[in-house]
Amino acid sequence: MISALDPQLCNDKSRHPNNTQRDRRIDFLLTRHFPNQPGKRLLLENLADLDPTPNKKFLPWLAKHWLTGWRPSKEQRQRFREDLSLYCLACRWKTKYKVCDLQERNIFHFTPATFGKFIRSRRNEIKRYDLISKIEKGKLVLCPGAELAYHDEYCSVIRIRSYPALGLLSHYGSWCTQDIQAHCLRGNGREHDFPFDLILTADNYRYLADQWQIQDRWDCRPSNSTIEWITEVRAKARDSFDLAKEKLDSACKQQVRLSETDERELISFPKLAVIYAEKFFEEGWVEFEELAPLARVGHRLAMHYAIHVKKGRWLRAENIIGRKICTAKEYYRQFRVQTNKKLQAIAREKIYWGK
């Protein structure tokens, strides 16, 4: 195994004119493994390019496996550099979050093949802890379900429209929204209504606001002057949903359909798309039925569209509708169909359908 750098070599400045850690490591490995072969320096420099760390601390490990016959292709080299970057992130959080089972393991326990498999299987976990760390430091972090709705020199407003995004971005606070498994219920058992706004100030204060209240990071009510300032800032905030809603309101007011591009954008917001379809389509909106993201449509909205807009079966969404007894029952009463095992089981075991 290639050992750590020899202190005597590291301190000999005459051997390292550039005096960088990268050059010192290359010089040591060249002297140790390729004596009297100065042409091998280019090989070590190419291996050093795979190491994303500034001091090239993984270079001895890379050289070790090159000497044992490891020859990555160009695509494999790019992927390997990304894997090493993930490993650096994992090492950064391994003590605090006990991430990736790295407490008892270091990179010399792996071969390149086992290392890539190990680190990629934990990619999502590493990325999540990296985001959490940035959030704890008050940095501006975006994720699916959240958009930057406003930004100036004093603050930034992140508009949140999904439960996973709310749970992640409110991680470093005492807000009750941490209970994502319970769907962020209020104390009276009523579900929160989106959107939420996370306000990050330039002096690292943070506030969470919905349409009823504004709370600081300790889940306390801020001063009246702060509430007034946050309210003014939130009024200026716009995300893609707000912009799409403004276009929808204008189209409904003028009784004119949107352009094809705007219609495609509207489909990504199912609630707005259903309202648009009710206004402009008598027998259903074919593009919406084919392209709508069903995970965001939900069982209730899918049932509403089938019954009140399309006025017929929406085959693509029947699995979604059948997930809940109430919507499956109403859908069956309207169309008298049991098209999947879920609907059949509900009809047979749990629900009396009547005539």
C-alpha positions in Angstrom: 0.0 0.0 0.0 1.2 3.5 -0.8 1.9 5.3 2.5 1.5 8.9 3.5 4.0 11.5 2.2 7.6 11.3 3.6 8.1 14.5 5.7 11.7 14.8 4.6 10.6 14.9 0.9 7.8 17.4 1.7 10.2 19.8 3.5 12.8 19.7 0.8 11.8 22.9 -1.1 14.5 22.5 -3.7 12.7 19.4 -5.0 9.3 21.3 -5.2 9.8 24.6 -7.1 6.0 25.2 -7.1 5.7 24.2 -3.5 2.1 23.0 -3.8 0.7 20.0 -2.1 -0.3 18.5 -5.5 3.3 18.8 -6.8 4.8 17.4 -3.5 2.5 14.3 -3.7 3.4 13.7 -7.4 7.1 14.1 -6.7 6.9 11.6 -3.8 4.9 9.0 -5.8 7.3 9.5 -8.7 10.3 8.9 -6.5 8.7 6.0 -4.7 7.2 4.0 -7.5 8.7 5.3 -10.8 12.4 5.9 -10.0 14.4 7.1 -13.0 11.2 7.4 -15.1 10.4 11.1 -15.3 8.0 10.4 -18.2 5.5 8.9 -15.6 4.9 12.4 -14.2 2.3 13.0 -16.9 0.5 9.8 -15.7 0.4 11.0 -12.1 -0.8 14.4 -13.2 -3.7 12.8 -15.1 -4.6 10.7 -12.0 -4.4 13.9 -9.9 -7.1 15.4 -12.2 -9.5 12.7 -11.0 -9.1 13.9 -7.4 -11.4 16.8 -6.6 -9.6 17.7 -3.4 -7.3 20.7 -3.4 -4.4 18.8 -1.7 -5.0 15.7 -3.8 -5.2 13.4 -0.8 -6.7 10.6 -2.8 -3.8 10.5 -5.3 -1.9 7.7 -3.4 -5.0 5.5 -3.5 -5.5 6.2 -7.2 -1.9 5.4 -8.0 -2.0 2.2 -6.0 -4.8 0.8 -8.1 -3.3 2.0 -11.3 -0.2 -0.1 -10.5 -2.5 -3.1 -9.9 -4.1 -2.8 -13.4 -7.0 -0.4 -13.0 -7.5 1.4 -16.4 -10.7 3.5 -16.5 -12.2 4.8 -19.7 -12.9 8.5 -20.3 -16.6 8.1 -19.2 -15.5 6.1 -16.1 -13.0 8.8 -15.2 -15.7 11.5 -15.2 -18.0 9.3 -13.2 -15.2 8.5 -10.8 -14.5 12.1 -10.1 -18.1 12.7 -9.3 -18.1 9.7 -6.9 -15.0 11.2 -5.1 -16.8 14.5 -4.8 -19.7 12.7 -3.1 -17.3 10.9 -0.9 -15.8 14.2 0.3 -19.3 15.4 1.2 -20.0 12.2 3.1 -16.8 12.5 5.0 -17.7 16.0 6.0 -21.0 14.9 7.6 -20.1 11.4 8.8 -19.5 12.5 12.5 -22.5 14.8 12.8 -25.1 12.8 10.9 -23.5 9.3 11.0 -23.9 9.2 7.2 -23.0 6.3 4.9 -21.5 4.0 7.5 -18.1 5.8 7.1 -17.2 5.9 10.8 -15.2 2.6 10.5 -14.3 2.8 6.9 -11.9 4.9 4.8 -11.2 4.9 1.1 -8.3 2.4 1.3 -10.9 -0.2 2.3 -12.3 0.0 -1.3 -11.3 -0.9 -4.8 -12.4 1.4 -7.5 -15.3 -1.0 -8.5 -16.6 -1.4 -4.9 -16.1 2.2 -4.1 -18.3 3.4 -7.0 -21.0 0.9 -6.1 -20.9 1.9 -2.4 -21.0 5.6 -2.8 -23.7 5.7 -5.6 -26.0 3.6 -3.5 -25.9 6.4 -0.9 -26.1 9.4 -3.3 -29.5 10.6 -2.2 -28.6 10.4 1.5 -25.4 12.4 1.0 -27.1 15.1 -1.1 -29.8 15.4 1.6 -27.4 15.9 4.4 -25.4 18.4 2.3 -28.6 20.4 1.8 -29.5 20.2 5.5 -26.1 21.5 6.4 -26.5 24.5 4.0 -30.0 25.1 5.4 -28.7 25.1 9.0 -26.1 27.8 8.0 -28.9 29.9 6.6 -27.8 29.6 3.0 -30.2 29.9 0.1 -31.2 26.4 -0.9 -33.8 25.3 -3.5 -35.3 21.9 -4.1 -38.2 20.4 -6.0 -41.4 21.9 -4.8 -39.8 25.2 -3.9 -38.8 28.3 -5.9 -37.1 31.6 -5.4 -40.0 34.0 -5.5 -38.2 37.2 -4.5 -34.7 38.4 -3.9 -33.1 41.7 -3.0 -30.1 42.9 -0.9 -32.1 42.5 2.3 -33.8 39.2 2.0 -34.9 36.2 -0.1 -38.3 34.6 -0.3 -38.6 30.9 -1.1 -42.1 29.9 -2.0 -42.9 26.3 -0.9 -45.7 24.2 -2.5 -45.0 20.6 -1.5 -44.7 18.6 1.8 -41.3 17.1 1.0 -39.9 20.6 0.3 -41.5 22.0 3.4 -40.0 19.3 5.6 -36.5 19.8 4.2 -36.4 23.6 4.1 -37.9 23.9 7.6 -35.3 21.5 9.0 -33.4 23.9 11.2 -36.4 25.5 13.0 -38.9 24.7 15.7 -41.9 25.0 13.5 -44.6 22.4 13.8 -44.3 21.7 10.1 -41.5 19.2 11.0 -44.2 16.5 11.3 -44.3 15.7 7.7 -45.5 12.1 8.3 -48.7 13.6 9.8 -49.0 15.9 6.8 -48.1 19.0 8.8 -51.4 19.2 10.6 -52.3 22.1 12.8 -53.1 21.7 16.4 -56.8 21.5 15.5 -56.2 18.7 13.1 -56.7 20.8 9.9 -54.3 20.4 7.1 -52.1 23.4 6.2 -52.8 25.2 3.0 -50.0 26.0 0.6 -48.0 28.0 -0.2 -45.6 28.6 2.6 -42.9 31.3 2.4 -39.5 30.9 3.9 -38.0 34.3 4.4 -34.2 34.4 4.8 -32.7 37.8 5.7 -29.2 39.1 5.0 -28.3 39.0 8.7 -29.2 35.2 8.9 -32.7 35.5 10.4 -35.4 33.2 9.1 -39.1 33.2 9.2 -41.8 30.9 8.0 -45.2 32.3 6.9 -48.4 30.9 5.6 -51.7 32.7 4.9 -52.6 32.8 8.6 -49.4 33.5 10.6 -45.7 34.4 10.5 -43.3 32.7 12.9 -39.6 33.1 13.6 -37.2 30.1 13.7 -38.1 29.4 17.4 -41.8 29.2 16.4 -42.6 32.5 18.1 -44.5 35.5 16.8 -42.1 38.3 15.7 -42.7 42.0 16.4 -45.4 43.9 14.6 -42.9 46.0 12.6 -41.3 42.7 11.4 -44.6 41.3 10.4 -45.5 44.4 8.4 -42.2 44.3 6.6 -42.6 40.5 5.8 -46.1 41.1 4.6 -44.9 43.8 2.2 -42.1 41.6 0.9 -44.4 38.6 0.4 -46.8 40.8 -1.7 -43.9 41.3 -4.2 -43.0 37.6 -4.4 -44.0 35.6 -7.5 -43.1 32.0 -8.4 -44.0 30.1 -11.6 -47.4 29.1 -10.1 -48.3 32.7 -9.4 -47.3 33.8 -13.0 -49.3 30.9 -14.4 -52.3 31.9 -12.3 -52.1 35.5 -13.6 -52.2 34.2 -17.2 -55.1 32.0 -16.4 -57.1 34.9 -14.7 -56.4 37.1 -17.8 -57.5 34.3 -20.2 -60.7 33.7 -18.2 -61.5 37.4 -18.0 -61.0 38.0 -21.8 -62.5 34.6 -22.8 -59.5 33.9 -25.0 -57.5 30.7 -24.9 -53.8 30.8 -24.0 -51.0 30.1 -26.5 -49.9 26.6 -27.0 -46.7 27.2 -25.0 -48.6 28.7 -22.1 -51.1 25.8 -22.1 -48.2 23.3 -21.9 -46.8 25.3 -18.9 -50.3 25.3 -17.3 -50.5 21.5 -17.4 -47.7 21.3 -14.8 -50.1 22.9 -12.3 -53.0 20.5 -12.2 -55.4 22.7 -10.1 -55.0 25.6 -12.5 -55.3 23.3 -15.5 -58.6 21.8 -14.3 -60.0 25.3 -13.9 -58.8 26.2 -17.4 -60.3 23.0 -18.8 -63.7 23.8 -17.2 -63.7 27.2 -18.9 -62.5 26.3 -22.4 -63.2 22.6 -23.0 -66.6 21.0 -23.1 -65.6 17.3 -23.4 -62.2 17.3 -21.7 -58.7 18.5 -22.4 -56.8 15.8 -24.3 -53.3 17.2 -23.7 -53.9 17.5 -20.0 -55.2 13.9 -19.7 -52.1 12.6 -21.5 -49.4 14.8 -20.0 -50.6 15.8 -16.5 -48.3 14.6 -13.6 -50.7 12.2 -11.8 -48.7 12.3 -8.6 -49.5 16.0 -8.3 -53.1 15.7 -9.6 -54.2 13.5 -6.6 -57.3 11.4 -6.3 -59.8 14.1 -5.5 -58.8 16.4 -8.4 -58.7 13.4 -10.8 -62.2 12.4 -9.8 -63.5 16.0 -10.1 -62.0 16.3 -13.6 -63.4 13.0 -14.8 -66.9 13.7 -13.5 -67.4 17.4 -14.0 -65.0 18.3 -16.9 -64.5 15.3 -19.1 -67.9 13.7 -18.1 -66.4 10.3 -18.8 -63.8 7.8 -17.7 -60.2 9.0 -17.3 -58.5 5.7 -17.8 -55.0 6.9 -17.1 -56.0 8.3 -13.7 -58.2 5.4 -12.4 -55.4 3.9 -10.3 -55.0 7.2 -8.6 -58.8 7.6 -8.1 -59.0 4.1 -6.7 -56.6 4.7 -3.9 -59.2 6.2 -1.6 -62.6 4.7 -0.8 -64.5 8.0 -1.1 -63.3 8.9 -4.6 -63.5 5.3 -5.8 -67.1 5.1 -4.6 -68.1 8.3 -6.3 -66.3 7.4 -9.6 -68.1 4.0 -9.6 -71.5 5.5 -9.1 -71.0 7.8 -12.0 -69.5 5.4 -14.5 -70.3 1.9 -13.1 -66.8 0.5 -13.8 -64.3 -1.5 -11.9 -61.3 -1.4 -14.1 -58.5 -2.4 -11.7 -58.0 -4.7 -8.7 -58.1 -1.9 -6.3 -61.6 -0.7 -7.3 -62.8 -4.3 -7.4 -61.5 -5.0 -3.9 -63.1 -1.8 -2.6 -66.4 -2.7 -4.3 -66.4 -6.2 -3.0 -65.1 -5.8 0.6 -65.7 -2.3 1.9 -68.4 -0.4 0.1 -72.1 -0.9 -0.6 -72.6 0.7 -3.9 -76.4 0.6 -4.1 -78.3 0.9 -7.4 
